[in-house]
Each structure stands twice: as C-alpha cells, then as structure tokens.
Amino acid sequence: MINLLEETIKELNNNGKDIQDVLWVGCEDDGYMSWNDFEKNANFLYDNGYGGEEIKVDLIIVGKDFWLERMDYDGSEWWSFKTTPEKPIQKCKNFVRAIRYGE
C-alpha cells in the first residue's frame, strides 16, 4: 500500500521539482484541477502492486517543462517523470527508415 499524495510529492522531489512547480493536474476524459484540489483528494492509500489498476492511467501532473504520467504493468502502478526534449543542434536530413519502392 502506498499513499498517492506522498508518492507524487516524492516523485516530484526526486526529480528536482516541488508542488510549486505544478501548473495543473488532469485526466484526458475528466478535464483538469488545481494542485490544491488534487492534494485534497489524493491523500489516501492504494495498492500499487500487481492486480488491477486503482488510479486512472491517464492522470497527469503538469509543470512548465515537465510532466508526470501514470505507468502500469500487469496492474502494478507508478509515476514516470518526463521532460520536454531539447531541440537538437543538427537538422534532420531524413526521417524515413527504408527506401520507398516505386519512387
């Protein structure tokens, strides 16, 4: 069992972020909420082990240059920290893997 709020704050802190860095929290189908609303509702224990998911897999925590997204494998659940990728210095010359036939 793990507390969703504590798990979320720990994941933010592990990646050099804190709750002041959060812009909004949301789900694809349900819209968004403020951090304060999330905090009020996320202070509960859930089973993050194998079995069925208990937290919506489309839940995201969004900051200016990062986001947390839910990951799961066979019912096991966790946060994955993502950052906005940096633009490469070099221009892309080709994005096709193989030669297209007939051209």
Helices and strands as residue ranges (DSSP letters): E 2-3, H 4-14, G 19-21, E 22-27, E 31-33, H 35-41, E 45-46, E 60-63, E 66-73, E 76-83
